[in-house]
């Protein structure tokens, strides 16, 4: 491509199909980000539940030892 053709491409008004394709790609990326956030939050919930369970067992065992 020569310089003039490249310059025209930069300032070209996108077609409705190009705009729709760009919006679709953006929406798919945002969905992936949101799903990643859900997975992360779910992992945190599982981690905290397991930690609580483990600490309750530990505290109960220590309380029984001291009796």
Contact map, one row per residue, 1 for C-alpha under 8 A:
1110110000000000000000000000000000000000000000000000000000000000000
1111110000000000000000000000000000000000000000000000000000000000000
1111111000000000000000000000000000000000000000000000000000000000000
0111111100000000000000000000000000000000000000000000000000000000000
1111111110000000000000000000000000000000000000000000000000000000000
1111111111000000000000000000000000000000000000000000000000000000000
0011111111100000000000000000000000000000000000000000000000000000000
0001111111110000000000000000000000000000000000000000000000000000000
0000111111110000000000000000000000000000000000000000000000000000000
0000011111110000000000000000000000000000000000000000000000000000000
0000001111111000000000000000000000000000000000000000000000000000000
0000000111111100000000000000000000000000000000000000000000000000000
0000000000111110000000000000000000000000000000000000000000000000000
0000000000011111111000000000000000000000000000000000000000000000000
0000000000001111111000000000000000000000000000000000000000000000000
0000000000000111111100000000000000000000000000000000000000000000000
0000000000000111111110000000000000000000000000000000000000000000000
0000000000000111111111000000000000000000000000000000000000000000000
0000000000000111111111100000000000000000000000000000000000000000000
0000000000000001111111110000000000000000000000000000000000000000000
0000000000000000111111111000000000000000000000000000000000000000000
0000000000000000011111111100000000000000000000000000000000000000000
0000000000000000001111111110000000000000000000000000000000000000000
0000000000000000000111111111000000000000000000000000000000000000000
0000000000000000000011111111100000000000000000000000000000000000000
0000000000000000000001111111110000000000000000000000000000000000000
0000000000000000000000111111111000000000000000000000000000000000000
0000000000000000000000011111111100000000000000000000000000000000000
0000000000000000000000001111111110000000000000000000000000000000000
0000000000000000000000000111111111000000000000000000000000000000000
0000000000000000000000000011111111100000000000000000000000000000000
0000000000000000000000000001111111110000000000000000000000000000000
0000000000000000000000000000111111111000000000000000000000000000000
0000000000000000000000000000011111111100000000000000000000000000000
0000000000000000000000000000001111111110000000000000000000000000000
0000000000000000000000000000000111111111000000000000000000000000000
0000000000000000000000000000000011111111100000000000000000000000000
0000000000000000000000000000000001111111110000000000000000000000000
0000000000000000000000000000000000111111111000000000000000000000000
0000000000000000000000000000000000011111111100000000000000000000000
0000000000000000000000000000000000001111111110000000000000000000000
0000000000000000000000000000000000000111111111000000000000000000000
0000000000000000000000000000000000000011111111100000000000000000000
0000000000000000000000000000000000000001111111110000000000000000000
0000000000000000000000000000000000000000111111111000000000000000000
0000000000000000000000000000000000000000011111111100000000000000000
0000000000000000000000000000000000000000001111111110000000000000000
0000000000000000000000000000000000000000000111111111000000000000000
0000000000000000000000000000000000000000000011111111100000000000000
0000000000000000000000000000000000000000000001111111110000000000000
0000000000000000000000000000000000000000000000111111111000000000000
0000000000000000000000000000000000000000000000011111111100000000000
0000000000000000000000000000000000000000000000001111111110000000000
0000000000000000000000000000000000000000000000000111111111000000000
0000000000000000000000000000000000000000000000000011111111100000000
0000000000000000000000000000000000000000000000000001111111110000000
0000000000000000000000000000000000000000000000000000111111111000000
0000000000000000000000000000000000000000000000000000011111111100000
0000000000000000000000000000000000000000000000000000001111111110000
0000000000000000000000000000000000000000000000000000000111111111000
0000000000000000000000000000000000000000000000000000000011111111100
0000000000000000000000000000000000000000000000000000000001111111110
0000000000000000000000000000000000000000000000000000000000111111111
0000000000000000000000000000000000000000000000000000000000011111111
0000000000000000000000000000000000000000000000000000000000001111111
0000000000000000000000000000000000000000000000000000000000000111111
0000000000000000000000000000000000000000000000000000000000000011111
